[in-house]
């Protein structure tokens, strides 16, 4: 008998509605795990009143100096937050590339989904100075 894996099913993120049925779309399996990792990164700690410890401190790095030390601090912080808040993953590795584009860090998150023993990754662009990037875009229009 085949052992069924259970990684859960939840609302798709970002939330969207099936136009045919009018019901919220759901995600399950590895896709649900990936969306959960993304949601943890995008939620500032204290933002949710019911669960104030949920989320990351990613926004606190917005105007940081991208030195090797600060990149290591950021990487270690994100790794521990993800392992603490997403119990379905393990072996989290975070590589941050500061040289792809000025003012943008590319955060490559690799993890293993424990239940299925599969590796997955999420590439997450993090803008160090989002206000300046928006201002530059407006000047060119």
C-alpha positions as CSV (number, residue, x, y, z in Angstrom):
1,X,0.0,0.0,0.0
2,X,1.4,3.4,-1.0
3,X,2.0,5.8,1.9
4,X,0.1,9.1,1.2
5,X,2.0,12.2,2.0
6,X,0.1,15.0,3.8
7,X,1.5,18.5,3.5
8,X,-1.8,20.2,3.9
9,X,-4.1,22.3,1.8
10,X,-4.9,26.0,2.3
11,X,-5.9,29.1,0.5
12,X,-3.7,30.0,-2.5
13,X,-1.4,32.9,-1.9
14,X,-2.0,35.5,-3.1
15,X,-5.7,34.9,-2.6
16,X,-7.7,34.4,-5.8
17,X,-11.2,33.2,-6.8
18,X,-12.1,30.6,-9.3
19,X,-14.3,32.5,-11.9
20,X,-16.2,29.3,-12.7
21,X,-17.3,28.4,-9.2
22,X,-16.8,31.6,-7.2
23,X,-14.8,29.7,-4.6
24,X,-11.3,30.6,-3.3
25,X,-8.5,28.7,-5.0
26,X,-6.5,26.4,-2.8
27,X,-3.0,25.0,-3.0
28,X,-1.6,21.8,-1.6
29,X,1.6,19.8,-1.3
30,X,4.9,21.4,-2.2
31,X,3.1,24.5,-3.7
32,X,1.5,25.1,-0.3
33,X,4.9,24.9,1.4
34,X,6.5,27.4,-1.1
35,X,3.6,29.8,-0.6
36,X,4.0,29.6,3.1
37,X,7.7,30.4,2.9
38,X,6.9,33.4,0.7
39,X,4.2,34.5,3.1
40,X,6.6,34.3,6.1
41,X,9.1,36.5,4.2
42,X,6.5,39.1,3.1
43,X,4.8,39.4,6.6
44,X,6.5,41.8,9.0
45,X,6.6,40.5,12.6
46,X,3.9,42.1,14.6
47,X,1.8,42.8,11.5
48,X,-0.8,40.1,12.4
49,X,-2.6,40.9,15.6
50,X,-3.7,37.4,16.4
51,X,-0.2,35.9,15.9
52,X,2.3,38.8,16.4
53,X,5.3,36.5,16.3
54,X,4.5,35.3,12.7
55,X,6.6,36.7,9.9
56,X,10.1,37.9,9.4
57,X,12.2,40.9,10.2
58,X,13.2,41.3,6.5
59,X,12.1,45.0,6.3
60,X,14.6,45.9,9.0
61,X,17.3,45.3,6.5
62,X,15.9,47.7,3.9
63,X,18.6,50.4,4.2
64,X,21.5,48.3,5.4
65,X,25.0,48.3,4.1
66,X,25.4,45.1,2.0
67,X,28.7,44.1,3.6
68,X,29.6,40.5,4.0
69,X,28.9,40.7,7.8
70,X,25.4,42.1,7.3
71,X,24.6,39.6,4.6
72,X,25.6,36.8,7.0
73,X,23.4,38.3,9.7
74,X,20.5,38.6,7.3
75,X,21.0,35.0,6.0
76,X,21.2,33.5,9.5
77,X,18.2,35.4,10.7
78,X,16.0,34.3,7.7
79,X,17.2,30.7,8.1
80,X,16.2,30.5,11.8
81,X,12.9,32.3,11.2
82,X,11.9,29.9,8.4
83,X,12.9,26.8,10.4
84,X,11.0,28.1,13.4
85,X,7.8,29.0,11.5
86,X,7.6,26.4,8.8
87,X,7.8,22.9,10.4
88,X,7.4,21.1,7.0
89,X,10.9,22.2,5.8
90,X,14.4,21.4,6.9
91,X,18.0,21.8,5.6
92,X,17.4,25.5,4.8
93,X,20.3,27.2,2.9
94,X,20.2,30.8,2.0
95,X,22.5,32.5,-0.5
96,X,22.4,36.2,-1.0
97,X,23.8,37.7,-4.2
98,X,24.3,41.5,-3.9
99,X,25.9,41.9,-7.3
100,X,23.0,41.2,-9.7
101,X,21.6,44.7,-9.7
102,X,22.6,47.8,-7.7
103,X,20.2,48.3,-4.8
104,X,18.8,44.8,-5.1
105,X,19.8,41.6,-3.3
106,X,18.8,38.3,-4.8
107,X,17.9,35.9,-1.9
108,X,18.0,32.3,-3.1
109,X,16.4,30.0,-0.5
110,X,16.8,26.3,-0.8
111,X,15.1,23.8,1.5
112,X,14.0,20.2,1.8
113,X,10.3,19.3,2.2
114,X,10.6,16.8,5.1
115,X,7.5,14.8,4.3
116,X,8.4,14.1,0.6
117,X,12.2,14.4,1.0
118,X,12.3,16.7,-2.1
119,X,14.4,19.8,-2.5
120,X,12.8,23.1,-3.6
121,X,13.9,26.7,-3.9
122,X,12.5,30.2,-3.9
123,X,14.3,33.1,-5.5
124,X,13.3,36.3,-3.8
125,X,14.4,39.8,-4.9
126,X,14.9,42.2,-2.0
127,X,15.3,45.9,-2.7
128,X,17.5,47.8,-0.3
129,X,16.1,51.2,-1.3
130,X,12.7,50.7,-2.7
131,X,11.8,54.4,-2.5
132,X,14.8,55.4,-4.6
133,X,14.0,52.7,-7.2
134,X,10.4,54.0,-7.5
135,X,11.6,57.6,-7.8
136,X,14.1,56.7,-10.6
137,X,11.3,54.9,-12.5
138,X,9.1,58.0,-12.2
139,X,11.8,60.3,-13.5
140,X,12.3,58.2,-16.7
141,X,8.6,58.4,-17.7
